Amino acid sequence: MKQLREALGLNKNQLAVRLGVDNGYLSRYENGKVKPNSDFYERLVQKFENVNLSWLISGEGEMFIQKISAPERSKIRSVPLYSYVYCGSPASQWDNDKVKEHLFLPSLTKFGEVFGLIAKGDSMAPYINPYDVLICVDKPDLLKDGTAVVCVFKSVDTIEANAKLLKRNRKNGTVMLYSINTKYEPEVYNEDEILKIYKVVRIIRDVK
């Protein structure tokens, strides 16, 4: 945030006034104590249309993009970010009623259901590290062997989920979920044990 503000040639007070936010909040955004909310990103895009939100949120691409028109701006998708999904053993599914925040991301308007989950556990490292944000879509035609997925299981009392790599055996109707980290054994399930499989289409990682 500080890097962007300095590139815009503004001090903290000037940027806070332009965005209509408190100077103290802006300071906390810059030092990482508080994450900007969806309202802040909306104000930022309205005032500075050439700011690349993908760069600001995930470090992807350039800081600035060419000024975007209204039709192009509509391609930015508001994506709800839910709680954790475990990359080790299956654990209780995220709570759909509890959205931590909304992420504003490009190139996702072609998908129907899109949401984000926070990875936990080391079974998929270094491909997926703890606290990476997994952007998931409901797109069955993208479910290819060897791709990262979030698998939701049927259960008597709760619905459980797991983030793994996928391999299907259509002849015997089974699904194998396996890890990058070889200390975790592959797990094989019958198709009827699985409620839903979401494709991971993007991994957002904070660079320390």
N, C-alpha and C positions, 0 to 999 in steps of 0.2 A: 504494500500500500504506500509506504514511504517513497519507494522507487518511482511509482506511478505519479505520485503528487509532485515530486521534484521534476519529473519529465514534463509535467504540465506547467511548470514554472510558478507554482503556487506554494505559499506557506500554509500551515495547518489551519490557521484562522480563515484565510481566503477560501480554501477548499470547503471548510465547514459551512461558511456562509453560502457558497454556491450551491451546496447540496441541502442546505437547511437542516443540518444536524449539529449536535452539541460538539464543541471542540474537544471536550474530555473524552467522548466516545471515539472520536477520530484518533486520538492519541492511543487509546487502548486497542483499536483496530491495528494501528501501525506496529505496536510492540507485541502483538499476538495474544494479549490477555483476553480479548473478546473477538469472536468471529462476526463479521458483518452479517446482518439478516437480509431477507429478500427485499425489504423496503429500501435498504441502502443500495443494493445492486440496481434496483429499478430507477432510483434517483440518479445514480451514476451514469447509466446508459442514456437517460433522458438528457442529461446535461453535457455528456461527452460521448457522442455517438460512435467515435472512432476508437474507443477503448475496447480492447479485446478481452472479454470476460473469461474466455478459456485460459488466456495467459494469467489473468489475475487470480483465478481460482486454482488452476492446476499447473501453471507454468508452461503450458503448451502454446507453441506458436510465438508470434511477435506481440509486443506490448500494445501496438496500435495497428488497426486495420483501416482499409479505405472506408470512407464514410458510407454507411449502409443506408439503403432506401427503406421505406416502410415495409414493402414486401419481403426484403431480405431480413429485416429485423424480426419479422414474424417467424423466422426459422429458429429463433432461440427458444428453447423449451424449458419450462419451469419443471424441475424434477424433484419430487419429494424424497427426502433422505430419512430413512427409518433407522432402526437400531442395529444391533450386531447380527452377523451371520457367522457361524463357526466353520473353520476350515478343517477341523479335526473330526471328532465324533459329532453326530447330529445333536442339535440342541433346540430348545423351543423357538418357534418361528417369531420373527419380528412382529410387533404390534402395529397393525395397519391404522389404528386410531391415533398413534403417537408419532407425529412428524417432528423430527429434530429441527429441520430447516429445509428450505428449498434451494436447489442449485440451479443456476441459469446456464444451460449448456447448448452449444450449437449442434446441428446435424443429427437431430433425434426426432424430427417431426414426422418422419416416415413410419415410426413405430406407434403401436397402439398404447399398451400399458408400459410405462417406463418408471423406474424407481431406483433409488440408491440404497445400498446397505454397507455397513462398516465391517470389514473383515477382522476376525479374531482367531488367533492360533497360528502355528507355524508350519502346518502340513503342506502349504502351497508355496512357501518361500523358496527361492526369491522371486518367483513369478507374481505371487500375491503375498504381500507382507502384512503383518498386523497393522490395523488402522487404515489400510488402503480403502478407498471408497469404490465399491463395485456398482457400476451402472448396469442394470438388468432390464431385459425386455422379454415380453411374451411373444416369441417368434419361433414356432416349431420348425420352420424350414431352415433355420440357421443352426440347428442342433446337429453338428457334425462331430464325428469321433475326434478326440484329442482337444476339444475346445472346453473352455472354462464355463461352468454352469452353476446355478444355485438350484438344488434339488429339494423339493418339498415332499415329505413323506406322509402317508396316512398313519394315523395312530388312534388308539382307543380314547385316550383322554386329552391329548394335546396334538398339535400339528408341529412337526419338527422339520428343520431345514439344515442343509449342509452345502458348502462351496467346494467343488472338486473339479477334476477333469472327467470327461464323459467317454464311455465306450459302450456301444450297444451291440447286442447279439440278437438280431431280429428272428433268427431261426428258432431259438428256444425262449424268446420273449423275456430276456434278462437285460439289466443295465448294470454295468460295472462303473463304480466311481473310484478314482484313484488319485493319489497325491504326487506332488513333485518330490517332497521329502520322503525318502524310501523307508524311514523308520515307521511309517504308517502303512499298514497292509491295505491292499485294494479290498473293496466291499462290493458284493454282488447282490442285487435285488431283483425280484420279479417285477414286471411292469405294473402289475395290479397293486403293488405296495407303494407306488409313487403317485402322488396327487398332481404334481406339476413340476415341470423343468423349465427354468428361465435361463436364457442365454446371457452371459456377461459380455457386453459389447464395448465396455470401456473401463479402464482401471485408473483412478486418480490417486496420485501419491504426493504427499508433502515431502519436499526435499529439504533435509535438515542442513 
